[in-house]
Amino acid sequence: MRDHTFRLEQLKPMRSKQVGLAVLGYPISHSISPQIHNAALQILALKDSTFAQWSYKKVEVEVNDLSTSINTLAELGYIGINLTIPHKVKVLPHLSLIDEQARIMGAVNTLRMEHGGWKGYNTDGVGLSRAIEDAFKLPLGEFNVIVLGAGGAARAAVAQCIFEGCQNIALYNRTIDRATELVSALKENGIEKKVSLLESFTNPFDGLNEPVVVINATALGLRPEDPSPVDLSGLDGNFHVYDMVYNPPVTQLMRAAMEKGYPVANGLGMLVGQAARSLEIWSGQEVSVRAMREAAQAAVLS
């Protein structure tokens, strides 16, 4: 069962001691973020009763209303906001401060009210890193990486790989022009590490000893009928496949990888990881990743 979707005009001011959190997107009805965050808040409240006054909602906000909406939420007593499609880049001009890693990534998914203005953070990269280490029992930095896609999710993935010291990073997108634009944007924001651009999907790390993780940062896989974004039949070696898609829980890319005996994981771990980091930023507390994961799994199955 999905949590209720709100419009901005339906929200009421927070009463004394109440604290509001929200996720904004358009559309947003599919989001399971309220279930994930509210599960962790319940655990926090067992140790500190003030967190019983915290609540998290999902709010549908169109792009043209974004600036007005984040200002209104501040006035209503909201201190934390998550952003999803299509707001992660559009919000940048409306922020008072931007975290350095988020600036390099060129997108934010988390806002915190600080000194009377919104500061932007990006927890997607941290979520990806935590998820990969949890799924494959190796830190992201120990992998050579092939990122599929050239949108915001791919940009966050490439940047995180660079932050964590991955020695070799390659990018594959069906249109190489967009992949070139992504690398150029990272360079403009201060990243000089070489990222190989693949004109066709092959193994650029043949002969190297490190394990390879293929990260799907495209939208292919969101529908059960979607094909795999790449053909894995020509790959051989120590490959792992991480698909950012979490619903459906098994994509065509993952099926193809499993047929070759490669370890796989879907994007639920990344969703939980980025959510946990967001709540840590807002609360200043360690949060229950286990409670968040269980809530996410229950929400996907409902």
C-alpha positions as a Python dict, from the first residue, in 0.01 Angstrom:
ca = {
    (1, 'M'): (0, 0, 0),
    (2, 'R'): (143, 338, -105),
    (3, 'D'): (156, 636, 128),
    (4, 'H'): (-74, 926, 44),
    (5, 'T'): (48, 1176, -215),
    (6, 'F'): (2, 1540, -115),
    (7, 'R'): (-24, 1862, -307),
    (8, 'L'): (148, 2163, -153),
    (9, 'E'): (-180, 2337, -71),
    (10, 'Q'): (-288, 2035, 138),
    (11, 'L'): (1, 2069, 382),
    (12, 'K'): (-51, 2241, 716),
    (13, 'P'): (207, 2430, 925),
    (14, 'M'): (404, 2218, 1169),
    (15, 'R'): (282, 2264, 1525),
    (16, 'S'): (521, 2336, 1811),
    (17, 'K'): (797, 2069, 1831),
    (18, 'Q'): (681, 1905, 1506),
    (19, 'V'): (941, 1862, 1231),
    (20, 'G'): (851, 1810, 867),
    (21, 'L'): (1041, 1616, 601),
    (22, 'A'): (927, 1560, 242),
    (23, 'V'): (1017, 1422, -98),
    (24, 'L'): (925, 1631, -402),
    (25, 'G'): (886, 1503, -755),
    (26, 'Y'): (663, 1500, -1062),
    (27, 'P'): (522, 1241, -1075),
    (28, 'I'): (573, 1118, -719),
    (29, 'S'): (293, 869, -646),
    (30, 'H'): (527, 572, -707),
    (31, 'S'): (774, 680, -436),
    (32, 'I'): (820, 454, -134),
    (33, 'S'): (1039, 708, 47),
    (34, 'P'): (780, 785, 320),
    (35, 'Q'): (764, 419, 423),
    (36, 'I'): (1144, 399, 435),
    (37, 'H'): (1203, 718, 633),
    (38, 'N'): (911, 682, 872),
    (39, 'A'): (1030, 331, 964),
    (40, 'A'): (1368, 472, 1066),
    (41, 'L'): (1207, 762, 1251),
    (42, 'Q'): (1009, 514, 1461),
    (43, 'I'): (1335, 350, 1569),
    (44, 'L'): (1495, 687, 1646),
    (45, 'A'): (1192, 779, 1858),
    (46, 'L'): (1252, 476, 2083),
    (47, 'K'): (1583, 632, 2190),
    (48, 'D'): (1482, 999, 2174),
    (49, 'S'): (1114, 1091, 2203),
    (50, 'T'): (1162, 1416, 2012),
    (51, 'F'): (1178, 1210, 1691),
    (52, 'A'): (818, 1103, 1748),
    (53, 'Q'): (734, 1454, 1629),
    (54, 'W'): (915, 1406, 1296),
    (55, 'S'): (718, 1296, 989),
    (56, 'Y'): (794, 1245, 619),
    (57, 'K'): (551, 1303, 330),
    (58, 'K'): (562, 1285, -48),
    (59, 'V'): (450, 1596, -232),
    (60, 'E'): (378, 1633, -601),
    (61, 'V'): (543, 1950, -733),
    (62, 'E'): (574, 2056, -1096),
    (63, 'V'): (900, 2209, -1217),
    (64, 'N'): (760, 2561, -1254),
    (65, 'D'): (645, 2552, -891),
    (66, 'L'): (972, 2425, -742),
    (67, 'S'): (1117, 2752, -614),
    (68, 'T'): (789, 2860, -455),
    (69, 'S'): (737, 2515, -308),
    (70, 'I'): (1069, 2486, -123),
    (71, 'N'): (1018, 2836, 20),
    (72, 'T'): (665, 2746, 131),
    (73, 'L'): (786, 2425, 294),
    (74, 'A'): (1042, 2622, 493),
    (75, 'E'): (766, 2856, 612),
    (76, 'L'): (554, 2555, 714),
    (77, 'G'): (831, 2418, 935),
    (78, 'Y'): (997, 2161, 708),
    (79, 'I'): (1370, 2123, 767),
    (80, 'G'): (1456, 1847, 516),
    (81, 'I'): (1361, 1773, 155),
    (82, 'N'): (1446, 1493, -85),
    (83, 'L'): (1424, 1561, -457),
    (84, 'T'): (1362, 1318, -739),
    (85, 'I'): (1290, 1352, -1111),
    (86, 'P'): (1280, 1619, -1251),
    (87, 'H'): (1405, 1847, -972),
    (88, 'K'): (1765, 1740, -896),
    (89, 'V'): (1924, 1989, -1135),
    (90, 'K'): (1644, 2245, -1162),
    (91, 'V'): (1670, 2330, -792),
    (92, 'L'): (2036, 2441, -803),
    (93, 'P'): (1974, 2814, -871),
    (94, 'H'): (1736, 2832, -574),
    (95, 'L'): (1980, 2712, -306),
    (96, 'S'): (2180, 2920, -59),
    (97, 'L'): (2464, 2667, -36),
    (98, 'I'): (2572, 2351, -221),
    (99, 'D'): (2790, 2077, -75),
    (100, 'E'): (3117, 2041, -266),
    (101, 'Q'): (3058, 1684, -384),
    (102, 'A'): (2706, 1775, -496),
    (103, 'R'): (2849, 2071, -689),
    (104, 'I'): (3088, 1840, -873),
    (105, 'M'): (2804, 1598, -950),
    (106, 'G'): (2592, 1886, -1076),
    (107, 'A'): (2278, 1765, -902),
    (108, 'V'): (2131, 1743, -552),
    (109, 'N'): (1875, 1505, -405),
    (110, 'T'): (1876, 1627, -44),
    (111, 'L'): (1811, 1973, 104),
    (112, 'R'): (1862, 2079, 464),
    (113, 'M'): (1755, 2409, 613),
    (114, 'E'): (2074, 2576, 738),
    (115, 'H'): (2108, 2936, 862),
    (116, 'G'): (1780, 3040, 705),
    (117, 'G'): (1839, 2890, 361),
    (118, 'W'): (1841, 2553, 184),
    (119, 'K'): (2174, 2372, 143),
    (120, 'G'): (2192, 2101, -122),
    (121, 'Y'): (2359, 1761, -86),
    (122, 'N'): (2378, 1454, -309),
    (123, 'T'): (2343, 1122, -127),
    (124, 'D'): (2290, 911, -440),
    (125, 'G'): (2661, 842, -473),
    (126, 'V'): (2696, 736, -111),
    (127, 'G'): (2386, 517, -152),
    (128, 'L'): (2541, 347, -454),
    (129, 'S'): (2870, 291, -273),
    (130, 'R'): (2705, 141, 34),
    (131, 'A'): (2482, -81, -180),
    (132, 'I'): (2766, -221, -389),
    (133, 'E'): (2980, -301, -86),
    (134, 'D'): (2683, -463, 88),
    (135, 'A'): (2588, -670, -218),
    (136, 'F'): (2933, -780, -336),
    (137, 'K'): (3137, -760, -11),
    (138, 'L'): (3399, -538, -172),
    (139, 'P'): (3436, -158, -149),
    (140, 'L'): (3346, 29, -466),
    (141, 'G'): (3704, 157, -490),
    (142, 'E'): (3836, -196, -548),
    (143, 'F'): (3640, -239, -872),
    (144, 'N'): (3706, -133, -1225),
    (145, 'V'): (3376, 17, -1337),
    (146, 'I'): (3161, 35, -1649),
    (147, 'V'): (2872, 281, -1611),
    (148, 'L'): (2579, 253, -1851),
    (149, 'G'): (2395, 575, -1933),
    (150, 'A'): (2467, 945, -1954),
    (151, 'G'): (2198, 1113, -1742),
    (152, 'G'): (2202, 1244, -1387),
    (153, 'A'): (2222, 898, -1230),
    (154, 'A'): (2521, 806, -1446),
    (155, 'R'): (2690, 1134, -1359),
    (156, 'A'): (2648, 1068, -987),
    (157, 'A'): (2782, 714, -1033),
    (158, 'V'): (3091, 823, -1227),
    (159, 'A'): (3166, 1101, -978),
    (160, 'Q'): (3132, 864, -681),
    (161, 'C'): (3366, 615, -846),
    (162, 'I'): (3621, 892, -884),
    (163, 'F'): (3576, 1008, -523),
    (164, 'E'): (3638, 653, -401),
    (165, 'G'): (3951, 597, -605),
    (166, 'C'): (3840, 347, -870),
    (167, 'Q'): (4146, 304, -1090),
    (168, 'N'): (3965, 252, -1421),
    (169, 'I'): (3625, 389, -1519),
    (170, 'A'): (3450, 350, -1852),
    (171, 'L'): (3122, 500, -1973),
    (172, 'Y'): (2892, 350, -2234),
    (173, 'N'): (2584, 520, -2377),
    (174, 'R'): (2397, 445, -2696),
    (175, 'T'): (2471, 799, -2816),
    (176, 'I'): (2834, 880, -2749),
    (177, 'D'): (2770, 1255, -2778),
    (178, 'R'): (2577, 1252, -2451),
    (179, 'A'): (2849, 1051, -2282),
    (180, 'T'): (3104, 1306, -2401),
    (181, 'E'): (2889, 1587, -2258),
    (182, 'L'): (2880, 1409, -1920),
    (183, 'V'): (3258, 1380, -1901),
    (184, 'S'): (3298, 1741, -2013),
    (185, 'A'): (3058, 1858, -1741),
    (186, 'L'): (3258, 1676, -1474),
    (187, 'K'): (3581, 1834, -1603),
    (188, 'E'): (3420, 2178, -1587),
    (189, 'N'): (3346, 2111, -1219),
    (190, 'G'): (3707, 2020, -1141),
    (191, 'I'): (3739, 1646, -1211),
    (192, 'E'): (4041, 1565, -1426),
    (193, 'K'): (4052, 1183, -1399),
    (194, 'K'): (4031, 1009, -1733),
    (195, 'V'): (3703, 832, -1804),
    (196, 'S'): (3711, 604, -2107),
    (197, 'L'): (3426, 645, -2353),
    (198, 'L'): (3309, 321, -2517),
    (199, 'E'): (3172, 339, -2870),
    (200, 'S'): (3050, -20, -2834),
    (201, 'F'): (2985, -231, -2526),
    (202, 'T'): (3298, -436, -2479),
    (203, 'N'): (3533, -515, -2191),
    (204, 'P'): (3786, -228, -2179),
    (205, 'F'): (3969, -389, -1886),
    (206, 'D'): (4071, -715, -2050),
    (207, 'G'): (4394, -837, -1894),
    (208, 'L'): (4354, -642, -1568),
    (209, 'N'): (4322, -832, -1241),
    (210, 'E'): (4065, -622, -1054),
    (211, 'P'): (3699, -729, -1050),
    (212, 'V'): (3465, -532, -1275),
    (213, 'V'): (3123, -397, -1183),
    (214, 'V'): (2875, -294, -1454),
    (215, 'I'): (2639, -27, -1317),
    (216, 'N'): (2313, 30, -1504),
    (217, 'A'): (2223, 398, -1462),
    (218, 'T'): (1974, 401, -1751),
    (219, 'A'): (1596, 379, -1720),
    (220, 'L'): (1588, 56, -1924),
    (221, 'G'): (1444, -207, -1695),
    (222, 'L'): (1176, 2, -1526),
    (223, 'R'): (911, -184, -1725),
    (224, 'P'): (904, -565, -1721),
    (225, 'E'): (904, -571, -2101),
    (226, 'D'): (1218, -355, -2131),
    (227, 'P'): (1516, -523, -2297),
    (228, 'S'): (1860, -528, -2139),
    (229, 'P'): (2051, -204, -2210),
    (230, 'V'): (2353, -409, -2326),
    (231, 'D'): (2439, -756, -2451),
    (232, 'L'): (2649, -942, -2195),
    (233, 'S'): (2711, -1248, -2413),
    (234, 'G'): (3057, -1131, -2520),
    (235, 'L'): (3181, -1062, -2166),
    (236, 'D'): (3395, -1306, -1977),
    (237, 'G'): (3577, -1255, -1651),
    (238, 'N'): (3523, -1146, -1293),
    (239, 'F'): (3210, -940, -1358),
    (240, 'H'): (2943, -812, -1120),
    (241, 'V'): (2623, -634, -1228),
    (242, 'Y'): (2448, -363, -1029),
    (243, 'D'): (2116, -237, -1170),
    (244, 'M'): (1982, 87, -1021),
    (245, 'V'): (1630, -28, -1109),
    (246, 'Y'): (1461, -185, -805),
    (247, 'N'): (1110, -246, -934),
    (248, 'P'): (1079, -492, -1102),
    (249, 'P'): (1327, -660, -866),
    (250, 'V'): (1484, -867, -1147),
    (251, 'T'): (1553, -696, -1480),
    (252, 'Q'): (1650, -847, -1815),
    (253, 'L'): (2007, -726, -1755),
    (254, 'M'): (2017, -908, -1423),
    (255, 'R'): (1873, -1226, -1578),
    (256, 'A'): (2139, -1222, -1849),
    (257, 'A'): (2410, -1174, -1586),
    (258, 'M'): (2278, -1459, -1371),
    (259, 'E'): (2279, -1690, -1673),
    (260, 'K'): (2653, -1622, -1701),
    (261, 'G'): (2703, -1683, -1329),
    (262, 'Y'): (2779, -1320, -1241),
    (263, 'P'): (2677, -1182, -899),
    (264, 'V'): (2391, -931, -934),
    (265, 'A'): (2198, -682, -724),
    (266, 'N'): (1911, -442, -792),
    (267, 'G'): (1874, -79, -689),
    (268, 'L'): (1684, -130, -365),
    (269, 'G'): (2008, -115, -167),
    (270, 'M'): (2099, 218, -329),
    (271, 'L'): (1753, 357, -253),
    (272, 'V'): (1792, 260, 112),
    (273, 'G'): (2153, 380, 128),
    (274, 'Q'): (2078, 727, -7),
    (275, 'A'): (1774, 754, 221),
    (276, 'A'): (1980, 658, 526),
    (277, 'R'): (2244, 919, 445),
    (278, 'S'): (1974, 1186, 395),
    (279, 'L'): (1819, 1112, 734),
    (280, 'E'): (2165, 1118, 895),
    (281, 'I'): (2219, 1465, 749),
    (282, 'W'): (1886, 1591, 884),
    (283, 'S'): (1891, 1424, 1224),
    (284, 'G'): (2259, 1413, 1309),
    (285, 'Q'): (2198, 1057, 1428),
    (286, 'E'): (2293, 709, 1316),
    (287, 'V'): (1982, 556, 1162),
    (288, 'S'): (1852, 200, 1134),
    (289, 'V'): (1940, 83, 785),
    (290, 'R'): (1781, -250, 869),
    (291, 'A'): (1443, -90, 943),
    (292, 'M'): (1466, 112, 621),
    (293, 'R'): (1553, -197, 416),
    (294, 'E'): (1266, -401, 563),
    (295, 'A'): (1022, -118, 498),
    (296, 'A'): (1146, -83, 139),
    (297, 'Q'): (1111, -455, 73),
    (298, 'A'): (759, -457, 217),
    (299, 'A'): (659, -153, 11),
    (300, 'V'): (785, -304, -315),
    (301, 'L'): (593, -625, -251),
    (302, 'S'): (267, -447, -153),
}
